[in-house]
Amino acid sequence: MDVVERWSGRYACLLQSALRLGNEQFAAHLGVAVRTVAAWHADASVVPRREIQQLLDTAYEQAPTGARQRFALLLAKERISAEPSPVGPQVLRVAIAVVVRDSDVLLVCRRDGDAAGITWQFPAGVIKPGDKAQTITIRETLAETGVHCAVRQRLGDRLHPLTGVLCEYFLCEYLAGEATNSDAAENIDVMWVPMNAVSRFIPVHTIFPAVLAVLEEQT
């Protein structure tokens, strides 16, 4: 295999996203413990031992063509984002909250100047220098929707294919609160949507693969 010379926790998570598998499914697919996969999400720099490197090689080599193509795309974006950037303005970072409640997920309808710009998205907030992404996730979800949530898992990050913004995704658990449009200046509506109907609101090709995997796992 000439795509990855040595697997890291980060590259393993990219393969998981490309295969669209949850943690338990990916662990079973590789034949490793679920805690091993969780450790890769917690520490992207960890280097799996040699026998697991071989398992990851095999998983990639036996993956369907579509999954291999997704992995190549994710890997290319990862390597581009890892390159030193020239001195200048920092890339805009945004925390994305994927808030689940039973079989529903929370969406907001953004206001973008005119009717053509109205789009459904997950609650999000800009991460300013010195801010923690998890804190922004919880705070902005409450500010936008009136919903209290707790971060359950970091799903990863990417440069958004349409906006070029660096997005960090977090799976969040609903705690309390009624979903209301608490930020009328930015949003038009807030709604709980069945997880299996998200593609009716957000084009599926723009949804982060790790988010798709989690929503499929939850349904």
C-alpha positions in Angstrom: 0.0 0.0 0.0 1.5 3.3 -1.0 -1.0 5.7 0.5 0.0 5.6 4.2 3.6 4.5 5.1 2.8 4.3 8.8 -0.7 4.5 10.4 -1.4 6.9 13.2 -4.5 7.4 15.2 -5.4 10.2 12.9 -5.1 8.2 9.7 -7.0 5.3 11.3 -9.8 7.7 12.1 -9.8 8.9 8.5 -10.2 5.4 7.3 -13.0 4.9 9.7 -14.7 8.0 8.3 -14.2 6.8 4.8 -15.8 3.4 5.6 -18.6 5.2 7.4 -18.4 3.0 10.5 -19.0 3.9 14.1 -16.5 3.0 16.8 -17.9 -0.4 17.6 -18.4 -1.3 14.0 -14.9 -0.2 13.1 -13.4 -2.1 16.0 -15.3 -5.3 15.0 -14.2 -4.7 11.3 -10.5 -4.7 12.4 -10.8 -7.2 15.1 -9.6 -4.9 17.9 -11.1 -3.6 21.1 -13.5 -0.6 21.0 -11.2 1.2 23.5 -8.4 1.0 20.9 -10.5 2.9 18.4 -11.5 5.4 21.1 -7.9 5.9 22.0 -7.2 7.0 18.3 -9.9 9.6 18.6 -8.5 10.8 21.9 -4.9 11.0 20.7 -4.4 11.4 16.9 -0.6 11.1 17.2 -0.6 7.6 18.7 1.1 5.0 16.5 -0.6 1.6 16.6 1.6 -1.5 17.1 2.9 -3.5 14.2 0.1 -6.1 14.1 -2.6 -3.4 14.1 -0.7 -1.6 11.3 -1.1 -4.7 9.3 -4.8 -4.9 10.2 -5.3 -1.3 9.0 -3.4 -2.1 5.8 -5.7 -5.0 5.1 -8.8 -3.0 5.9 -7.8 -0.3 3.4 -6.8 -2.9 0.7 -10.1 -4.7 1.0 -12.3 -1.5 1.2 -14.8 -0.8 -1.6 -13.6 1.5 -4.3 -15.9 4.3 -3.0 -14.4 4.1 0.5 -10.9 4.1 -0.9 -11.6 7.2 -2.9 -13.2 9.0 0.2 -10.1 8.0 2.2 -7.8 9.4 -0.5 -9.7 12.7 -0.4 -9.7 12.9 3.4 -6.0 12.1 3.5 -5.2 14.8 0.9 -7.1 17.4 2.9 -5.4 16.3 6.1 -1.9 16.6 4.5 -2.8 20.1 3.1 -4.0 21.3 6.4 -0.9 20.0 8.1 1.4 22.0 5.8 2.8 25.3 7.4 0.7 28.2 6.4 2.2 31.5 5.4 2.2 34.4 7.9 -1.2 36.1 7.7 -4.8 35.7 8.9 -5.6 32.5 10.7 -8.0 30.0 9.1 -11.5 30.5 10.5 -12.4 27.7 12.9 -15.9 26.7 13.7 -17.3 24.2 16.3 -20.2 22.1 15.0 -22.7 20.5 17.4 -24.4 17.3 16.3 -27.0 17.2 19.1 -29.0 14.0 19.3 -32.2 13.3 21.2 -33.6 9.8 20.9 -33.9 9.4 17.1 -33.8 13.1 16.3 -31.0 15.5 15.6 -31.0 19.3 16.0 -30.8 21.6 13.0 -31.0 25.3 12.5 -32.0 27.2 9.4 -29.5 30.0 8.7 -30.3 33.4 7.4 -27.8 34.5 4.6 -29.0 37.8 3.3 -31.6 36.6 0.9 -34.0 33.6 0.4 -31.5 31.9 -1.9 -29.0 31.7 1.0 -31.2 30.0 3.5 -29.7 26.7 4.4 -30.2 24.1 7.1 -27.2 23.2 9.2 -26.1 21.9 12.5 -25.7 24.5 15.3 -22.2 26.1 15.1 -20.0 28.8 16.6 -16.8 30.5 15.7 -13.8 29.4 17.8 -11.8 32.5 18.7 -8.1 32.3 19.8 -7.9 31.0 23.3 -11.4 29.4 23.2 -11.9 25.7 23.7 -13.9 24.1 20.9 -16.0 22.0 23.3 -17.0 25.0 25.3 -18.0 26.9 22.1 -20.0 23.9 21.0 -22.1 23.8 24.2 -22.4 27.6 24.6 -23.4 28.4 21.0 -25.9 25.6 20.9 -27.6 27.1 23.9 -27.4 30.6 22.5 -28.9 29.7 19.2 -31.5 27.1 20.1 -32.2 27.2 23.8 -31.0 23.6 24.1 -28.6 22.4 26.8 -26.3 19.7 25.7 -23.1 17.9 26.7 -20.2 16.8 24.4 -20.1 13.0 24.1 -17.4 12.6 21.4 -15.2 14.5 19.1 -15.9 13.3 15.6 -13.0 15.0 13.8 -12.4 18.0 11.7 -12.1 19.0 8.0 -12.0 22.0 5.7 -15.6 22.4 4.6 -15.9 21.6 0.9 -18.1 24.6 0.2 -16.9 27.3 2.5 -13.3 26.4 3.1 -13.8 26.9 6.9 -12.0 24.6 9.3 -14.9 22.7 11.0 -14.5 20.7 14.2 -17.4 18.3 14.8 -18.7 17.1 18.1 -21.4 14.5 18.9 -23.5 16.0 21.7 -26.2 14.6 24.0 -29.4 16.5 24.7 -29.9 17.4 28.3 -32.8 19.9 28.6 -34.6 22.8 27.0 -37.1 23.5 24.2 -35.8 24.0 20.7 -36.5 27.6 19.9 -35.0 30.2 17.5 -33.0 32.1 20.1 -30.9 34.0 17.5 -33.3 35.6 15.0 -30.6 37.8 13.6 -28.7 34.7 12.3 -31.3 32.0 12.0 -34.9 31.6 10.7 -35.9 28.4 12.4 -34.8 25.6 14.7 -36.1 22.1 14.4 -35.6 18.5 15.7 -35.3 16.3 12.5 -35.4 12.5 12.3 -31.8 11.3 11.8 -32.8 9.3 8.8 -34.3 12.4 7.2 -31.3 14.7 7.5 -30.5 14.4 3.8 -33.8 16.1 3.0 -32.5 19.2 4.7 -28.7 19.1 4.1 -27.2 17.7 0.8 -25.7 14.4 1.8 -22.5 15.0 -0.2 -21.7 18.0 2.0 -22.1 16.2 5.3 -18.9 15.1 7.1 -18.6 11.3 6.7 -18.0 10.8 10.4 -21.3 12.6 11.1 -23.1 10.4 8.6 -21.6 7.3 10.2 -22.8 8.4 13.7 -26.3 9.2 12.5 -26.6 5.9 10.8 -25.3 4.2 13.9 -27.8 6.0 16.1 -30.9 5.0 14.0 
